[in-house]
Amino acid sequence: MGFARGTASSKSTSNRLSYRSTQINGFVWDVAVSGSPVGTESHDSRAPKRRHHPLVLLLAAVLFLEAAALAVVTVVLVVETLVDRPDSYVSAVALAVFAAIAAVWVGAIAVNSLRGRAWIRGGAIVVQVLLAAIALGSFQGLLPRADIGWLLLFPAIVVMVLLFTKPVLAETGQRDPR
């Protein structure tokens, strides 16, 4: 009969199942997933730090400056809302909340640019395109302000150029582990 090769007793099957259970719940599985058993990771402060390329550091610095500028804008908007009487409190509060969310988001992009995350490129591009659109609007209109336009456009161009340099692409190629 054709079953002679694949037959196994119930005892050997239960042994295989219990062995698999120890693999899943034991350190063998943890080594395969993380590279080292759980609890053995070294958090030594003397461990060598990862060296970043200067262009990645420049990218992070510009992004941190943008996040700080957005935080200042948020504070100014909140103070103006409290001191002056806006035409619409709802719009004033919404604008301040939007500026705060943007500051946090750009700060998260800046932090994760130093961690080498791949997703920061898309997020940074979106932020820079929005900054460029606001800058172009500052160059024209009823009250054109070229100084504000250049203040917004220059860092946006710098970040866009830095995002497509080889060192930045190489360092931000790390995908998030799932």
PyMOL commands that place a pseudoatom at each C-alpha (Angstrom):
pseudoatom trace, name=CA, resn=MET, resi=1, chain=A, elem=C, hetatm=0, pos=[0.000, 0.000, 0.000]
pseudoatom trace, name=CA, resn=GLY, resi=2, chain=A, elem=C, hetatm=0, pos=[1.182, 3.518, -0.620]
pseudoatom trace, name=CA, resn=PHE, resi=3, chain=A, elem=C, hetatm=0, pos=[0.974, 4.617, 3.030]
pseudoatom trace, name=CA, resn=ALA, resi=4, chain=A, elem=C, hetatm=0, pos=[4.065, 2.800, 4.334]
pseudoatom trace, name=CA, resn=ARG, resi=5, chain=A, elem=C, hetatm=0, pos=[6.433, 5.699, 3.686]
pseudoatom trace, name=CA, resn=GLY, resi=6, chain=A, elem=C, hetatm=0, pos=[4.409, 8.473, 5.316]
pseudoatom trace, name=CA, resn=THR, resi=7, chain=A, elem=C, hetatm=0, pos=[3.015, 6.618, 8.306]
pseudoatom trace, name=CA, resn=ALA, resi=8, chain=A, elem=C, hetatm=0, pos=[3.899, 7.803, 11.754]
pseudoatom trace, name=CA, resn=SER, resi=9, chain=A, elem=C, hetatm=0, pos=[2.679, 6.865, 15.155]
pseudoatom trace, name=CA, resn=SER, resi=10, chain=A, elem=C, hetatm=0, pos=[0.624, 9.246, 17.236]
pseudoatom trace, name=CA, resn=LYS, resi=11, chain=A, elem=C, hetatm=0, pos=[3.513, 9.446, 19.686]
pseudoatom trace, name=CA, resn=SER, resi=12, chain=A, elem=C, hetatm=0, pos=[5.926, 10.832, 17.092]
pseudoatom trace, name=CA, resn=THR, resi=13, chain=A, elem=C, hetatm=0, pos=[3.323, 13.318, 15.896]
pseudoatom trace, name=CA, resn=SER, resi=14, chain=A, elem=C, hetatm=0, pos=[2.778, 14.644, 19.395]
pseudoatom trace, name=CA, resn=ASN, resi=15, chain=A, elem=C, hetatm=0, pos=[6.548, 14.911, 19.854]
pseudoatom trace, name=CA, resn=ARG, resi=16, chain=A, elem=C, hetatm=0, pos=[6.805, 16.954, 16.674]
pseudoatom trace, name=CA, resn=LEU, resi=17, chain=A, elem=C, hetatm=0, pos=[3.977, 19.222, 17.794]
pseudoatom trace, name=CA, resn=SER, resi=18, chain=A, elem=C, hetatm=0, pos=[5.485, 19.827, 21.224]
pseudoatom trace, name=CA, resn=TYR, resi=19, chain=A, elem=C, hetatm=0, pos=[8.878, 20.497, 19.605]
pseudoatom trace, name=CA, resn=ARG, resi=20, chain=A, elem=C, hetatm=0, pos=[7.273, 23.059, 17.304]
pseudoatom trace, name=CA, resn=SER, resi=21, chain=A, elem=C, hetatm=0, pos=[5.570, 24.650, 20.289]
pseudoatom trace, name=CA, resn=THR, resi=22, chain=A, elem=C, hetatm=0, pos=[8.914, 25.150, 22.013]
pseudoatom trace, name=CA, resn=GLN, resi=23, chain=A, elem=C, hetatm=0, pos=[10.326, 26.616, 18.822]
pseudoatom trace, name=CA, resn=ILE, resi=24, chain=A, elem=C, hetatm=0, pos=[7.544, 29.158, 18.532]
pseudoatom trace, name=CA, resn=ASN, resi=25, chain=A, elem=C, hetatm=0, pos=[7.539, 30.074, 22.203]
pseudoatom trace, name=CA, resn=GLY, resi=26, chain=A, elem=C, hetatm=0, pos=[11.260, 29.729, 22.771]
pseudoatom trace, name=CA, resn=PHE, resi=27, chain=A, elem=C, hetatm=0, pos=[14.427, 31.578, 21.952]
pseudoatom trace, name=CA, resn=VAL, resi=28, chain=A, elem=C, hetatm=0, pos=[14.991, 29.720, 18.691]
pseudoatom trace, name=CA, resn=TRP, resi=29, chain=A, elem=C, hetatm=0, pos=[12.153, 31.688, 17.092]
pseudoatom trace, name=CA, resn=ASP, resi=30, chain=A, elem=C, hetatm=0, pos=[13.386, 34.958, 18.608]
pseudoatom trace, name=CA, resn=VAL, resi=31, chain=A, elem=C, hetatm=0, pos=[16.856, 34.473, 17.150]
pseudoatom trace, name=CA, resn=ALA, resi=32, chain=A, elem=C, hetatm=0, pos=[15.428, 33.895, 13.705]
pseudoatom trace, name=CA, resn=VAL, resi=33, chain=A, elem=C, hetatm=0, pos=[13.315, 37.045, 13.857]
pseudoatom trace, name=CA, resn=SER, resi=34, chain=A, elem=C, hetatm=0, pos=[15.518, 39.544, 15.645]
pseudoatom trace, name=CA, resn=GLY, resi=35, chain=A, elem=C, hetatm=0, pos=[19.005, 38.144, 15.186]
pseudoatom trace, name=CA, resn=SER, resi=36, chain=A, elem=C, hetatm=0, pos=[19.605, 37.724, 18.911]
pseudoatom trace, name=CA, resn=PRO, resi=37, chain=A, elem=C, hetatm=0, pos=[17.670, 36.031, 21.702]
pseudoatom trace, name=CA, resn=VAL, resi=38, chain=A, elem=C, hetatm=0, pos=[15.234, 38.195, 23.636]
pseudoatom trace, name=CA, resn=GLY, resi=39, chain=A, elem=C, hetatm=0, pos=[16.852, 39.848, 26.613]
pseudoatom trace, name=CA, resn=THR, resi=40, chain=A, elem=C, hetatm=0, pos=[20.394, 39.622, 25.264]
pseudoatom trace, name=CA, resn=GLU, resi=41, chain=A, elem=C, hetatm=0, pos=[20.399, 42.890, 23.331]
pseudoatom trace, name=CA, resn=SER, resi=42, chain=A, elem=C, hetatm=0, pos=[23.143, 45.175, 24.521]
pseudoatom trace, name=CA, resn=HIS, resi=43, chain=A, elem=C, hetatm=0, pos=[22.140, 48.703, 25.431]
pseudoatom trace, name=CA, resn=ASP, resi=44, chain=A, elem=C, hetatm=0, pos=[25.705, 49.714, 26.195]
pseudoatom trace, name=CA, resn=SER, resi=45, chain=A, elem=C, hetatm=0, pos=[26.259, 53.446, 25.843]
pseudoatom trace, name=CA, resn=ARG, resi=46, chain=A, elem=C, hetatm=0, pos=[29.823, 52.712, 24.692]
pseudoatom trace, name=CA, resn=ALA, resi=47, chain=A, elem=C, hetatm=0, pos=[28.554, 50.848, 21.642]
pseudoatom trace, name=CA, resn=PRO, resi=48, chain=A, elem=C, hetatm=0, pos=[29.726, 52.422, 18.406]
pseudoatom trace, name=CA, resn=LYS, resi=49, chain=A, elem=C, hetatm=0, pos=[27.272, 54.963, 17.073]
pseudoatom trace, name=CA, resn=ARG, resi=50, chain=A, elem=C, hetatm=0, pos=[26.144, 54.833, 13.479]
pseudoatom trace, name=CA, resn=ARG, resi=51, chain=A, elem=C, hetatm=0, pos=[27.938, 57.442, 11.398]
pseudoatom trace, name=CA, resn=HIS, resi=52, chain=A, elem=C, hetatm=0, pos=[25.762, 59.424, 9.028]
pseudoatom trace, name=CA, resn=HIS, resi=53, chain=A, elem=C, hetatm=0, pos=[26.819, 60.942, 5.752]
pseudoatom trace, name=CA, resn=PRO, resi=54, chain=A, elem=C, hetatm=0, pos=[27.103, 64.766, 5.949]
pseudoatom trace, name=CA, resn=LEU, resi=55, chain=A, elem=C, hetatm=0, pos=[24.294, 65.184, 3.405]
pseudoatom trace, name=CA, resn=VAL, resi=56, chain=A, elem=C, hetatm=0, pos=[21.953, 63.121, 5.599]
pseudoatom trace, name=CA, resn=LEU, resi=57, chain=A, elem=C, hetatm=0, pos=[22.893, 65.313, 8.561]
pseudoatom trace, name=CA, resn=LEU, resi=58, chain=A, elem=C, hetatm=0, pos=[22.222, 68.424, 6.461]
pseudoatom trace, name=CA, resn=LEU, resi=59, chain=A, elem=C, hetatm=0, pos=[18.837, 67.012, 5.425]
pseudoatom trace, name=CA, resn=ALA, resi=60, chain=A, elem=C, hetatm=0, pos=[17.940, 66.315, 9.058]
pseudoatom trace, name=CA, resn=ALA, resi=61, chain=A, elem=C, hetatm=0, pos=[19.126, 69.772, 10.131]
pseudoatom trace, name=CA, resn=VAL, resi=62, chain=A, elem=C, hetatm=0, pos=[16.977, 71.538, 7.533]
pseudoatom trace, name=CA, resn=LEU, resi=63, chain=A, elem=C, hetatm=0, pos=[13.980, 69.385, 8.472]
pseudoatom trace, name=CA, resn=PHE, resi=64, chain=A, elem=C, hetatm=0, pos=[14.509, 70.149, 12.177]
pseudoatom trace, name=CA, resn=LEU, resi=65, chain=A, elem=C, hetatm=0, pos=[14.686, 73.873, 11.344]
pseudoatom trace, name=CA, resn=GLU, resi=66, chain=A, elem=C, hetatm=0, pos=[11.421, 73.591, 9.410]
pseudoatom trace, name=CA, resn=ALA, resi=67, chain=A, elem=C, hetatm=0, pos=[9.799, 71.803, 12.368]
pseudoatom trace, name=CA, resn=ALA, resi=68, chain=A, elem=C, hetatm=0, pos=[11.052, 74.502, 14.749]
pseudoatom trace, name=CA, resn=ALA, resi=69, chain=A, elem=C, hetatm=0, pos=[9.733, 77.237, 12.444]
pseudoatom trace, name=CA, resn=LEU, resi=70, chain=A, elem=C, hetatm=0, pos=[6.344, 75.524, 12.347]
pseudoatom trace, name=CA, resn=ALA, resi=71, chain=A, elem=C, hetatm=0, pos=[6.361, 75.322, 16.150]
pseudoatom trace, name=CA, resn=VAL, resi=72, chain=A, elem=C, hetatm=0, pos=[7.049, 79.073, 16.311]
pseudoatom trace, name=CA, resn=VAL, resi=73, chain=A, elem=C, hetatm=0, pos=[4.229, 79.704, 13.831]
pseudoatom trace, name=CA, resn=THR, resi=74, chain=A, elem=C, hetatm=0, pos=[1.926, 77.617, 16.031]
pseudoatom trace, name=CA, resn=VAL, resi=75, chain=A, elem=C, hetatm=0, pos=[2.799, 79.644, 19.118]
pseudoatom trace, name=CA, resn=VAL, resi=76, chain=A, elem=C, hetatm=0, pos=[2.313, 82.926, 17.229]
pseudoatom trace, name=CA, resn=LEU, resi=77, chain=A, elem=C, hetatm=0, pos=[-1.080, 81.780, 15.938]
pseudoatom trace, name=CA, resn=VAL, resi=78, chain=A, elem=C, hetatm=0, pos=[-2.219, 80.753, 19.433]
pseudoatom trace, name=CA, resn=VAL, resi=79, chain=A, elem=C, hetatm=0, pos=[-1.056, 84.065, 20.935]
pseudoatom trace, name=CA, resn=GLU, resi=80, chain=A, elem=C, hetatm=0, pos=[-2.739, 86.048, 18.173]
pseudoatom trace, name=CA, resn=THR, resi=81, chain=A, elem=C, hetatm=0, pos=[-5.957, 84.110, 18.709]
pseudoatom trace, name=CA, resn=LEU, resi=82, chain=A, elem=C, hetatm=0, pos=[-5.887, 84.912, 22.434]
pseudoatom trace, name=CA, resn=VAL, resi=83, chain=A, elem=C, hetatm=0, pos=[-4.827, 88.548, 22.122]
pseudoatom trace, name=CA, resn=ASP, resi=84, chain=A, elem=C, hetatm=0, pos=[-6.733, 89.748, 19.056]
pseudoatom trace, name=CA, resn=ARG, resi=85, chain=A, elem=C, hetatm=0, pos=[-10.328, 89.110, 18.185]
pseudoatom trace, name=CA, resn=PRO, resi=86, chain=A, elem=C, hetatm=0, pos=[-10.306, 86.964, 15.039]
pseudoatom trace, name=CA, resn=ASP, resi=87, chain=A, elem=C, hetatm=0, pos=[-13.148, 87.126, 12.531]
pseudoatom trace, name=CA, resn=SER, resi=88, chain=A, elem=C, hetatm=0, pos=[-13.718, 83.421, 13.110]
pseudoatom trace, name=CA, resn=TYR, resi=89, chain=A, elem=C, hetatm=0, pos=[-12.500, 81.640, 16.229]
pseudoatom trace, name=CA, resn=VAL, resi=90, chain=A, elem=C, hetatm=0, pos=[-13.118, 78.285, 14.603]
pseudoatom trace, name=CA, resn=SER, resi=91, chain=A, elem=C, hetatm=0, pos=[-10.848, 79.136, 11.666]
pseudoatom trace, name=CA, resn=ALA, resi=92, chain=A, elem=C, hetatm=0, pos=[-8.166, 80.574, 13.958]
pseudoatom trace, name=CA, resn=VAL, resi=93, chain=A, elem=C, hetatm=0, pos=[-8.140, 77.486, 16.180]
pseudoatom trace, name=CA, resn=ALA, resi=94, chain=A, elem=C, hetatm=0, pos=[-8.200, 75.159, 13.172]
pseudoatom trace, name=CA, resn=LEU, resi=95, chain=A, elem=C, hetatm=0, pos=[-5.224, 76.970, 11.630]
pseudoatom trace, name=CA, resn=ALA, resi=96, chain=A, elem=C, hetatm=0, pos=[-3.283, 76.748, 14.903]
pseudoatom trace, name=CA, resn=VAL, resi=97, chain=A, elem=C, hetatm=0, pos=[-4.084, 73.034, 15.256]
pseudoatom trace, name=CA, resn=PHE, resi=98, chain=A, elem=C, hetatm=0, pos=[-3.078, 72.408, 11.649]
pseudoatom trace, name=CA, resn=ALA, resi=99, chain=A, elem=C, hetatm=0, pos=[0.241, 74.222, 12.225]
pseudoatom trace, name=CA, resn=ALA, resi=100, chain=A, elem=C, hetatm=0, pos=[0.862, 72.142, 15.371]
pseudoatom trace, name=CA, resn=ILE, resi=101, chain=A, elem=C, hetatm=0, pos=[0.144, 68.888, 13.531]
pseudoatom trace, name=CA, resn=ALA, resi=102, chain=A, elem=C, hetatm=0, pos=[2.464, 69.971, 10.718]
pseudoatom trace, name=CA, resn=ALA, resi=103, chain=A, elem=C, hetatm=0, pos=[5.228, 70.800, 13.224]
pseudoatom trace, name=CA, resn=VAL, resi=104, chain=A, elem=C, hetatm=0, pos=[4.930, 67.365, 14.836]
pseudoatom trace, name=CA, resn=TRP, resi=105, chain=A, elem=C, hetatm=0, pos=[4.842, 65.645, 11.441]
pseudoatom trace, name=CA, resn=VAL, resi=106, chain=A, elem=C, hetatm=0, pos=[7.925, 67.446, 10.101]
pseudoatom trace, name=CA, resn=GLY, resi=107, chain=A, elem=C, hetatm=0, pos=[9.688, 66.707, 13.403]
pseudoatom trace, name=CA, resn=ALA, resi=108, chain=A, elem=C, hetatm=0, pos=[8.858, 63.012, 12.999]
pseudoatom trace, name=CA, resn=ILE, resi=109, chain=A, elem=C, hetatm=0, pos=[10.225, 63.079, 9.457]
pseudoatom trace, name=CA, resn=ALA, resi=110, chain=A, elem=C, hetatm=0, pos=[13.426, 64.733, 10.718]
pseudoatom trace, name=CA, resn=VAL, resi=111, chain=A, elem=C, hetatm=0, pos=[13.948, 62.184, 13.507]
pseudoatom trace, name=CA, resn=ASN, resi=112, chain=A, elem=C, hetatm=0, pos=[13.310, 59.248, 11.206]
pseudoatom trace, name=CA, resn=SER, resi=113, chain=A, elem=C, hetatm=0, pos=[15.632, 60.641, 8.546]
pseudoatom trace, name=CA, resn=LEU, resi=114, chain=A, elem=C, hetatm=0, pos=[18.442, 59.980, 11.033]
pseudoatom trace, name=CA, resn=ARG, resi=115, chain=A, elem=C, hetatm=0, pos=[17.072, 56.479, 11.603]
pseudoatom trace, name=CA, resn=GLY, resi=116, chain=A, elem=C, hetatm=0, pos=[17.283, 55.779, 7.872]
pseudoatom trace, name=CA, resn=ARG, resi=117, chain=A, elem=C, hetatm=0, pos=[13.593, 55.079, 7.302]
pseudoatom trace, name=CA, resn=ALA, resi=118, chain=A, elem=C, hetatm=0, pos=[12.464, 54.867, 3.695]
pseudoatom trace, name=CA, resn=TRP, resi=119, chain=A, elem=C, hetatm=0, pos=[9.022, 56.412, 4.264]
pseudoatom trace, name=CA, resn=ILE, resi=120, chain=A, elem=C, hetatm=0, pos=[10.474, 59.828, 5.099]
pseudoatom trace, name=CA, resn=ARG, resi=121, chain=A, elem=C, hetatm=0, pos=[11.222, 60.528, 1.447]
pseudoatom trace, name=CA, resn=GLY, resi=122, chain=A, elem=C, hetatm=0, pos=[7.550, 60.586, 0.456]
pseudoatom trace, name=CA, resn=GLY, resi=123, chain=A, elem=C, hetatm=0, pos=[6.532, 62.593, 3.505]
pseudoatom trace, name=CA, resn=ALA, resi=124, chain=A, elem=C, hetatm=0, pos=[9.337, 65.099, 3.008]
pseudoatom trace, name=CA, resn=ILE, resi=125, chain=A, elem=C, hetatm=0, pos=[8.504, 65.524, -0.674]
pseudoatom trace, name=CA, resn=VAL, resi=126, chain=A, elem=C, hetatm=0, pos=[4.863, 66.295, 0.152]
pseudoatom trace, name=CA, resn=VAL, resi=127, chain=A, elem=C, hetatm=0, pos=[5.868, 68.865, 2.781]
pseudoatom trace, name=CA, resn=GLN, resi=128, chain=A, elem=C, hetatm=0, pos=[8.357, 70.535, 0.424]
pseudoatom trace, name=CA, resn=VAL, resi=129, chain=A, elem=C, hetatm=0, pos=[5.861, 70.717, -2.449]
pseudoatom trace, name=CA, resn=LEU, resi=130, chain=A, elem=C, hetatm=0, pos=[3.350, 72.359, -0.098]
pseudoatom trace, name=CA, resn=LEU, resi=131, chain=A, elem=C, hetatm=0, pos=[6.020, 74.805, 1.094]
pseudoatom trace, name=CA, resn=ALA, resi=132, chain=A, elem=C, hetatm=0, pos=[6.908, 75.638, -2.505]
pseudoatom trace, name=CA, resn=ALA, resi=133, chain=A, elem=C, hetatm=0, pos=[3.230, 76.260, -3.317]
pseudoatom trace, name=CA, resn=ILE, resi=134, chain=A, elem=C, hetatm=0, pos=[2.889, 78.604, -0.340]
pseudoatom trace, name=CA, resn=ALA, resi=135, chain=A, elem=C, hetatm=0, pos=[6.149, 80.322, -1.332]
pseudoatom trace, name=CA, resn=LEU, resi=136, chain=A, elem=C, hetatm=0, pos=[4.973, 80.858, -4.897]
pseudoatom trace, name=CA, resn=GLY, resi=137, chain=A, elem=C, hetatm=0, pos=[1.746, 82.329, -3.534]
pseudoatom trace, name=CA, resn=SER, resi=138, chain=A, elem=C, hetatm=0, pos=[3.834, 84.713, -1.418]
pseudoatom trace, name=CA, resn=PHE, resi=139, chain=A, elem=C, hetatm=0, pos=[5.516, 86.105, -4.536]
pseudoatom trace, name=CA, resn=GLN, resi=140, chain=A, elem=C, hetatm=0, pos=[2.203, 87.255, -5.999]
pseudoatom trace, name=CA, resn=GLY, resi=141, chain=A, elem=C, hetatm=0, pos=[-1.232, 88.368, -4.907]
pseudoatom trace, name=CA, resn=LEU, resi=142, chain=A, elem=C, hetatm=0, pos=[-2.593, 91.521, -3.284]
pseudoatom trace, name=CA, resn=LEU, resi=143, chain=A, elem=C, hetatm=0, pos=[0.222, 91.865, -0.768]
pseudoatom trace, name=CA, resn=PRO, resi=144, chain=A, elem=C, hetatm=0, pos=[3.256, 90.111, -2.268]
pseudoatom trace, name=CA, resn=ARG, resi=145, chain=A, elem=C, hetatm=0, pos=[6.056, 89.303, 0.192]
pseudoatom trace, name=CA, resn=ALA, resi=146, chain=A, elem=C, hetatm=0, pos=[9.125, 88.133, -1.693]
pseudoatom trace, name=CA, resn=ASP, resi=147, chain=A, elem=C, hetatm=0, pos=[11.112, 87.824, 1.545]
pseudoatom trace, name=CA, resn=ILE, resi=148, chain=A, elem=C, hetatm=0, pos=[8.676, 85.278, 2.966]
pseudoatom trace, name=CA, resn=GLY, resi=149, chain=A, elem=C, hetatm=0, pos=[8.520, 83.521, -0.398]
pseudoatom trace, name=CA, resn=TRP, resi=150, chain=A, elem=C, hetatm=0, pos=[12.296, 83.054, -0.528]
pseudoatom trace, name=CA, resn=LEU, resi=151, chain=A, elem=C, hetatm=0, pos=[12.366, 82.056, 3.147]
pseudoatom trace, name=CA, resn=LEU, resi=152, chain=A, elem=C, hetatm=0, pos=[9.961, 79.224, 2.347]
pseudoatom trace, name=CA, resn=LEU, resi=153, chain=A, elem=C, hetatm=0, pos=[11.247, 78.295, -1.106]
pseudoatom trace, name=CA, resn=PHE, resi=154, chain=A, elem=C, hetatm=0, pos=[14.980, 78.019, -0.355]
pseudoatom trace, name=CA, resn=PRO, resi=155, chain=A, elem=C, hetatm=0, pos=[14.755, 75.224, 2.274]
pseudoatom trace, name=CA, resn=ALA, resi=156, chain=A, elem=C, hetatm=0, pos=[12.154, 73.417, 0.165]
pseudoatom trace, name=CA, resn=ILE, resi=157, chain=A, elem=C, hetatm=0, pos=[14.548, 73.339, -2.799]
pseudoatom trace, name=CA, resn=VAL, resi=158, chain=A, elem=C, hetatm=0, pos=[17.461, 72.277, -0.588]
pseudoatom trace, name=CA, resn=VAL, resi=159, chain=A, elem=C, hetatm=0, pos=[15.483, 69.374, 0.908]
pseudoatom trace, name=CA, resn=MET, resi=160, chain=A, elem=C, hetatm=0, pos=[14.170, 68.269, -2.501]
pseudoatom trace, name=CA, resn=VAL, resi=161, chain=A, elem=C, hetatm=0, pos=[17.704, 68.203, -3.915]
pseudoatom trace, name=CA, resn=LEU, resi=162, chain=A, elem=C, hetatm=0, pos=[19.103, 66.399, -0.848]
pseudoatom trace, name=CA, resn=LEU, resi=163, chain=A, elem=C, hetatm=0, pos=[16.392, 63.743, -0.960]
pseudoatom trace, name=CA, resn=PHE, resi=164, chain=A, elem=C, hetatm=0, pos=[17.605, 62.573, -4.369]
pseudoatom trace, name=CA, resn=THR, resi=165, chain=A, elem=C, hetatm=0, pos=[21.342, 62.473, -3.684]
pseudoatom trace, name=CA, resn=LYS, resi=166, chain=A, elem=C, hetatm=0, pos=[22.965, 59.043, -3.678]
pseudoatom trace, name=CA, resn=PRO, resi=167, chain=A, elem=C, hetatm=0, pos=[24.100, 59.105, -0.010]
pseudoatom trace, name=CA, resn=VAL, resi=168, chain=A, elem=C, hetatm=0, pos=[20.635, 60.081, 1.233]
pseudoatom trace, name=CA, resn=LEU, resi=169, chain=A, elem=C, hetatm=0, pos=[18.954, 57.475, -0.974]
pseudoatom trace, name=CA, resn=ALA, resi=170, chain=A, elem=C, hetatm=0, pos=[21.393, 54.848, 0.288]
pseudoatom trace, name=CA, resn=GLU, resi=171, chain=A, elem=C, hetatm=0, pos=[20.860, 55.682, 3.972]
pseudoatom trace, name=CA, resn=THR, resi=172, chain=A, elem=C, hetatm=0, pos=[17.094, 56.058, 3.763]
pseudoatom trace, name=CA, resn=GLY, resi=173, chain=A, elem=C, hetatm=0, pos=[16.595, 52.787, 1.967]
pseudoatom trace, name=CA, resn=GLN, resi=174, chain=A, elem=C, hetatm=0, pos=[15.838, 50.833, 5.154]
pseudoatom trace, name=CA, resn=ARG, resi=175, chain=A, elem=C, hetatm=0, pos=[12.306, 49.497, 5.253]
pseudoatom trace, name=CA, resn=ASP, resi=176, chain=A, elem=C, hetatm=0, pos=[10.425, 49.320, 8.546]
pseudoatom trace, name=CA, resn=PRO, resi=177, chain=A, elem=C, hetatm=0, pos=[10.363, 45.778, 9.949]
pseudoatom trace, name=CA, resn=ARG, resi=178, chain=A, elem=C, hetatm=0, pos=[6.902, 44.269, 10.121]
for i in range(1, 178): cmd.bond("trace and resi %d" % i, "trace and resi %d" % (i + 1))
show_as sticks, trace
zoom trace
